[in-house]
């Protein structure tokens, strides 16, 4: 499949974008935050669905619009162009697939196009990013080898994770020498329970007899306790009757006395009510006398007061005039301040004149000079540019001197290195010798490899021949047994068994012959292969004998010349750069002169606008502008102050005339200061207002007194009516007779209160009112109490004996029950045994799973791994330029051995970090080239090689370009990588992008 077009509706910060792709290799270049990782995630999401909210992957939902999703146009070799569109909907989005022939579908059709490949498998094989290599960097020791083996099997570390999880589950359940795992703990508990069960068998018979005895004692104890409780209950009631006997008799006497007061009539709380009523009547009489005296005083005071009405009517005019006196003083102070301010401004103007010292008239300068905001900005910029031009001139002079010195040093160094270079003919001769020596070494290494392969093939032939002999023996024995069974069945006329035996024997024999034939064919192929490899090795040894080497001196000489040439090339490049830098400095001088002339022309124009000499403009143009601007401002300010002085004088005269008029009208023609006039007018007004307010206050008090006197008189009449009603209820007319009846009522209340107290005491007693008459019939309650106490002591003694006997039996039973009864222990033992078996079965599931995983890995190593490793070896040899030539799986467990060109074997953990990453990439690419070669999915790579140097990066890109059946989509933010790709396959991601086509 080949990606043709990417259309983004809304994904992350990318909105309404379209990218057209017309090449098998396509590069997206952009700085950080340009959206490269977002586009890569978008391709994954359209093909396999948006990440759900429960997953840790980013969903990239757009923030500025509601439309979420987009579409891809992909070319499939067998189907043609297909459009895959996915938008927001269910958890993973709603997908629509449209084929070139018009057929449409959803997830089922998309799954068919992708041949069942899911997102995790695609990312494991075809999608790379920097995190994959970072995972390699974080692994250590044995984990690294197992991770690479897992990558070689499924493209990711899922196999490694599965193995670790299974081992973790096994260790949690059982360890041979552990104590904490579940199975270990339950095995020890099962042993303890079995020991307790044996002890319980001995005590089982004695236990039954003791239980029967215990039940008898318990029954007798319950009867004794019930009888004891009944006796204690009766004693409590007898004791209570002895306590309340006296007050019960007193109650009968009080009830007889109260019967004598039955005909007495007196108001409830009559005495208290009469005392309160009498007190209120006396209080009201005293209040009436006080109010009459107060009303007479008010009348006399009102008669003595008199007021001046006209002065009060002019209150507003007087207050307004008096309140303006502070304004008058403020105006006087303000006048003094303004005069001082005017004097200060005139001094400042004189100072500005002396600073400018211009040979023109003041009136012309103030009226004709231009001090607009626009010109001020021009002057500020001109002054700033004048300073910058001066600084640029100094900087250019210094740079020119430095560049000349550096250029001269570089020219001398280049000349020295050029003289050290070897002649061209001499270098060509040395290179030919080195090439011949390398070929000899390579032939030797290849011959050693072929020898090891011959030994391996010979060992495999021996194993196959041995297996054929074993299978022949097993087949002979089994066939003979089946024939004997068939013959026996035939003898006993068991026709069905006979037929089955002969049929199985024939089928098994035919299968054996077929397998044997295949095995022999395989042995012949391997022997033929051994002969061919021996011939090839012989040819290599013959070539090696004819080869010629190179001496160490010549090799060192060639190496020194190579270094010298590299240094010479670098110096030439630096010399060219230095010449360019020197030219840029000269161009800077030319630009500075042009800017300087243009700036002088501008200064002349500004000097004419300000009406100042050109010489002043070249030195202090902005300072001169500020002084002229300030002078004009001070001049405007002085004019404003003269006008303010006139306004202050007019306002002062108006205030004075108004105050004098009022003073002469109400006080007299006396001579006073303005302040005294205001004070005397204000005092007179205040006095008249006080008089008026006092009269109004007295009138209000007089009205209040009349109202209060009327209210108190009404209240006194009401109290008199209440007195008459109270005496009427008691049946008397005078206070003395009322008090006599009150004394009788008090005596009756005393009897009632005592009777109420006795009733409360009887209420809280144990004995109810209904039971009291029965207890009155008992003649001698004290003697009956003594008899019951004697009986209680006897019952308590017997109860104590029963408790002690039961305690002895309970102690014996507890000793037997300390380990549980035999039945309980047997039940517990069986229960623990069942739980133990369940835990063992659970442990066995994980053990079998791990064993199956190990067998699967072993089958993979034997059948499928060799083809992938052969391709991975080619990739690794290409990436490392022949430094590492073979990758071998470990004979036991997971992991690889890597063979160097010196025929030294290394484990993955012994390799350098860079070589480990190259090995990881070789295996990932080999998976796509072998197991998944029928899936022509594009490689999508996001800056996975930033940790490689330039040489390794170039090798990786060349290797990816060899995978011609897979399209390459490459994302990077590193400009130096772009030189490895054609220009027509490059797309630069700017800040805003709408439509592009490559």
Buried (B, 14 or more C-beta within 10 A) or exposed (E): BBBBBBBBBBBBEBBBBBBBBEBBBBBBBBEEEBBBBBBBBBBBBBBBBBBEEEEEEEBBBBEEEEBBBBBBBBBBEEBEBBBBBBBBEEEBBBBBBBBEEEEEBEEEBBBEBBEEBEBEBBBBBBBBBBEBBEBBEEBEEBBBBBBBBBBBBBBBBBBBEBBEEBEEBBEBBBEEEEEEBBBBBBBEBBEEBEEBBEEBEEBEEEBEEBEEBBEEBEEBBEEBBEBBEEBBEBBEBBEBBBEBBEBBEEBEEBEEEEEEBEEEEBBEEBBEBBEEBEEBBEEBEEBBEEBEEBBEEBEEEEEEEEBBEEBBEBEEBBEEBBEBBEEBBEBEEBBEEBEEBBEEBEEBBEEBBEEBEBEEEEEEBBEEBBBEEEBBEBBBEBBEBBEEBEEBEEEBEEBBEEBEEBBEEBEEBBEEBEEEEBEEEBBEEBBEBBEEBEBBBBBBBBBEBBEEBBEEBEEBBEEBEEEBEEBEEEBEEBBEEBEEBBEEBBEEEBEEBBEBBBEBBEEBBEEBEEBBEEBEEEBEEBEEBBEEBEEEBEEBEEEBEEBEEBEEEBBEBBEEBBEBBEBBEEBBEBBEEBBEBBEEBEEBBEEBEEBBEEBBEBBEEBBEBBBBEEEBBBEBBBBBBBBBBBBBEBBEBBEEBEEBEEEBEEEBEEBBEBBEEBBEBBBEEEEBEBEEBBBBBBEBBEEBBEBBEBBEEBEEBBEEBEEBBEEBEEBBEEBEEBBEEBBEEBEBEEEEEBBEBBEEBEEBEEBEEBBEEBEEEBEEBEBEEEBBEEBEEBEEBEEEBEEEEEBBEEBBEBBEEBEEBBEEBBEBBEEBBEBBBBEEBBEBBEEBEEBBEEBBEBBEEBBEBBEEBBEEBBEBBEEBBEEBBEBBBBBBBBBBEBEBBBBBBBEEBBBBBBBBBEEEEBBBBBBEEEBBBBBBBBBBBBBBBBBBEEBBBBBBBBBBBEBBEEEBBBBBBEBBEEBEBBBBBBBBBEEEBBEBBEEEBBBBBEEEBEEBEB
